[in-house]
Amino acid sequence: MAFNDHAHRPSVDKDKTFSLFSASPAGPAATRSEFEEVGKIPHILPHERVFPIQIGSELFKLSGASISSDAPSYFSQFFRSQIDKALEAGEDPCSHIRTLYIDRDPATFHDISLHLQGYHVKPRDGTHFVRLFADAQFYSLPRLISRLFEEDIFISIGHREFQIPRDLFNGPGNTPNFFSLGFALFFSRPDDLFPGLDRQGLLRPPSIAPPAVDNRSAEVFAELLDLLRGYPVAIRDETHRAALLRDCRYFNFKGLEQRLIPHHISFNQSRGGRPEIVLRIEDIFKSGISVAVHDDDDAAALHPGLSPLGDVAGPLVSWVQYARPYVDARPAELILEIGGEATRLHHPPGSTTTTTTTTTTTNHNKSGRRSQSPRVEFFRDVRTRVARLFEVLATKLNLPPTTQPLGLLMASGGAGSQPPTPGHTPLSEDRVRAVVGPDAHVVLDGKPFTPPSPSMFVPSGRDDLAAGYGMREDSQDSMTSRKRRRLDTYGQGQGEGEGEGEGEGASSEPDAAAWIVKTGQWRLMVRGPTGGDKMSAECVLVAVRLDAYSSESTRNASRGFLGAP
């Protein structure tokens, strides 16, 4: 049976037809060539003949042009082999064309026949998508497979259907993700959906369930999609933020995660209009850390509570900066927030440390001078995080990540066997040097507290020690600083160096001049060597805002009874 595809085709003015598409960005010429390319159907089967295909209980009749439009395929090879056999035998091919019977779903094949006839077929949902994709693979239709490969992602999240454009994940840090990695079964190779199966003699493809993730929230995922599309989403509370971040990490949206973590970016005019970013220590990534170097005069201008750091010329002061990966184009000065009552601030003897006017008794070290620097001690996982942060800073400054000799380090099992502590880095001791200057906002025992002036931290007549307020110790104390005892994760001594009770940091037992910092915000400053310091560089925490208590009674006063409103 012959079918003349050109007999009753109406005449068409091609120029008028293509002028309808002249508004396309590529212009009329590009559109014309595109349509001409699509109209070129290979002559695999005679275009004018009709070939019968029985799918399930329905009979479909397709022209050779339709079948050849997406070939080579199962259909084209089946009918081409019949025509070739008839031609070899010198017989009429029409008498040798038999009906192809396939036991598949006729409703799905109806959409496939529309595709072969030149219509655009768009999946309606996840079930329709996997049926089209499986049958396109089974029938070996390369153009349909390629088109479905570029279609939207259909997935059920929390028993709710979603249709997601693929380019929605093209933002920085959001690819690869759950969909590009977890859907490798469908999309790793568009030419082979069923790897390992022999297509010869394959009666039907294996059944495929529509992709679904039932253990995640549909509402939270919908909000993540809105954020990816650029729409603002109001974060109701910290529980809501935690839910968004949890699913960001589940679907591996790293760029979106950085936008959602708690942060605050501002420009501090009192520090020369420098940008600042406040971040929690658990949200710090090493790829975002950098160090900005300033000279002594610039450091004093940026932080009025500090005097010049010493007599050595050159760039001695570096402020730690941070840029959120995938999000921030430029780094900002980092203000590190540490909470959870994991910080203890040890004051130097002779300083005012309570809300009253009582001053503690002056104590001296072994050289007869007293230590001038407040010290910060960390506990639990915060101590590990601070140690890792200092290791990254040491790497940025081209310093070795540890102070242990290589031979001793290898004998003890390598760097991984060391307890994580700031004292094992070249930038600090176990108790990190700190500055609580007049510009720091301190709330102590629930009441505002004004930090003392630099003169309260040094003996009378020793103005030379006031240079670098809170930053310098006598040379003897610096020389013996590396001999101090190491503290374990919970602040107990590990028995190294000086005897019990000697040195600053020999014990972590509470003392009268110590504060427990519930939540603190700190700038990180790296200074070069001064005076007799043996360390090539040192990281100093500069207090910005502290909420602390000096006695357990204050902490107990904030407790509530279980079940009480």
Secondary structure by P-SEA (a helix, b strand, c coil): cccccccccccccccccccccccccccaaaaaaaaaaaacccccccccbbbbbbcccbbbbbcccccccccccaaaaaaaaaaaaaaaacccccccbbbbbbbccaaaaaaaaaaaabbbbbbccaaaaaaaaaaaaaaccaaaaaaaaaccbbbbcccbbbbbbccccccccccccccccccccccccccccccccccccccccccccccccccccaaaaaaaaaaaabbbbbbccaaaaaaaaaaaaaacaaaaaaacccbbbbbcccccbbbbbbbcccccccccbbbbbbcaaaaaaaccccccccccccccbbbbbbbcccccccccccccccccccbbbbbcccccccccccccccccccccccccbbbbbbccaaaaaaaaaaaaaaaaaccccccccaaaaaaaccccccccccccccccccbbbbbbccccccccccbbbbbbccccccccccccccccccccccaaaaaacccccccccccccccccccccccccccccccccccccccbbbbbbbbcccccccccbbbbbbbccccccccaaaaaaaccccccc
